[in-house]
Amino acid sequence: MINDKLPKIWYGGDYNPEQWGPEVWEEDQRMFKLAGIDVVTINVFSWALNQPEENTYDFNWLDETMDRLHRNGVGVVLATSTAAHPAWMAKRYPDVTRTDFYGRKRTFGGRHNSCPNSPTYRKYSRLIAGKLAERYKDHPALLLWHVSNEYGGYCYCDNCTAEFRVWVQSRYNSIDSVNKAWNTRFWGHTFYDWDEIVLPNGLSEEGEGNVSAFQGISLDYRRFMSDSLLECYIIEAEEIRTHSSNVPITTNLMGNFGQLNYFDWAKHMDIISWDNYPSLTTPVSETAMVHDLMRGLKDGDPFMLMEQTPSQQNWQAYNSLKRPGVMRLWSYQAVARGADTVLFFQMRRSIGACEKFHGAVIEHVGHEQTRVFRECADLGEELMRLGDTLLDARTEAKVAIVYDWENRWAIEMSSGPTVDLQYPSEVHKYYDALFKLGIQADIVSVDADFSKYEIVIAPVMYMVKKGFAQKTESFVSEGGTFVTTFFSGIVNENDLVTVGGYPGELRKLLGIWAEEIDVLPAGQFNQLVMNKPIGKLEGSYPCELLFDLIHAESAEVLAEYGSEFYKGMPALTVNSFGKGQAYYVATSASSEFLQGFLSNLCQDKGVNPLIPNIPAGVEASQRVKEGRSFLFLLNHNADPVTVDIGEVTLEDLLTGETISLNAVLPGRGVMILTEQVHPK
């Protein structure tokens, strides 16, 4: 449980009372009660208000806010306010602002404009975090500490240059090891002294869009920046813990955000929280996948939905409204996938600056007679009735998909083979196939324990880190099923090619070797032709993007390419290894193929769908608590759908109705089905 002071699914979100006055505060409290709001996040961007001068702190407004919220029965997620430094700090200490990709020094303005390696920023962020923790550690409204906000963005200043050299020296110990790891004899880049190392940016090795002449240097800079920003979080978190050791600490992540290695961050967070902002056209399976990724950061622990909009964003190209019922539907999607909170940005719409058109529970009109507020109030009432029933329930999956941020960085910076290769998209293809089959999956790191899964899928595992091949061999030899794809086993963790034939360290496990990789432009296809029907797979399927030209060694060929000069070469193989099997999909296959392929694998391993023959547009997910299962059915269609739940009788937690055989889900409807509990 996040905090047992409020044993229910928390409901509320970001609140900025400092932007308003007393007459609005009282109205806010009235509206919060109507909507069932019981938790708000405050103080996210209030550093300048809290510390108007270098040696002056003023928390009077925050004292009043904390007390007022507590009197009205609202708990507080208290942020440290360090997401935007005060103007006086930038004026007095220029090192605090960032230097951009092209070497231009930033002035005061925006947010995320603090250099993570600025001694000034680190000093004053630690100080204010400590003062807040010391002041409010025993406040009855306090539920959770929230450090900074949505960490991200890189800096290229002199402080970062100096610290990067220290980081590199610590990682490699000697300049000779650096030269070897970065392959610096290419283009005559050999370094003879640490101070010859410069940052990879628009003035040196990189161009716009993750283009790098030296991927090894650029890869390490991304690791360094992720570590630098993480150190800023740790500095504040450790300072908080010296005063407030019994209140959990988090910061809000951003799903599969590309700049930070969240698996590293998760080790230092008490609970994962994240901000979910899909667009009108985002596939629902993509949102589900990111929820599962956030759950996977801490080995399946429940997480927090820290932000979502009740209606619309303001920063996308097309900021569509959430259609009636969608806010509730997507809120329950988060809960179905492991969230124990439903929180919004924001409580009341700002009247000025860049977020005045970002949705809010309380709209500019200022009263409760809006569609959005009514939907929020209805959801608040439902969550109140659910109480603690779902809290701490976990998800049980027998299939895992491996996701690795460093592998993603390396793929994105690779100079070839195609600009269209997007790691998250290829991972999503496999997740989407399982989603449509109604089969639950965990998203895990390369360091995860594979032994608890029947099937492990590692799409486009371009970078094979030390120990990964051996761990995977052990998993398969003990009876597991492993699947990987084209463009896998190419390089080590320094982005240096493993010679001797692709897929490098995975060659023994997969029983194949690849000599070339073909590319076709977008819209052009080859065919993946089955040698014989296998379960639900038969005939020919389109494939695209990349095409590994592979040779079978110990592997059995299950499908071949249907055209091009490599027609008849293997496109799908399986290799028996110990008690298990390892599959290689040599190209980017169609959704139809992947559904048939993964359905066969799951059937062979006894991994059953939550709902057989699940209708299109319906999502199934399950959480389990103390032996009691909760089956979520979510209808993402605008029209009603009938779902065959089998010969069981279950209760819908949301309505109390008894459901058997066929569950009729309204358009955008939700059911949470569980065994009926009869009072003793």
Order of alpha helices (4+ residues) and beta strands (2+ residues): beta-alpha-beta-alpha-alpha-beta-alpha-alpha-beta-alpha-alpha-beta-beta-alpha-beta-beta-alpha-beta-alpha-beta-alpha-beta-alpha-beta-alpha-alpha-beta-beta-alpha-beta-alpha-beta-beta-beta-beta-beta-beta-beta-alpha-beta-beta-beta-beta-beta
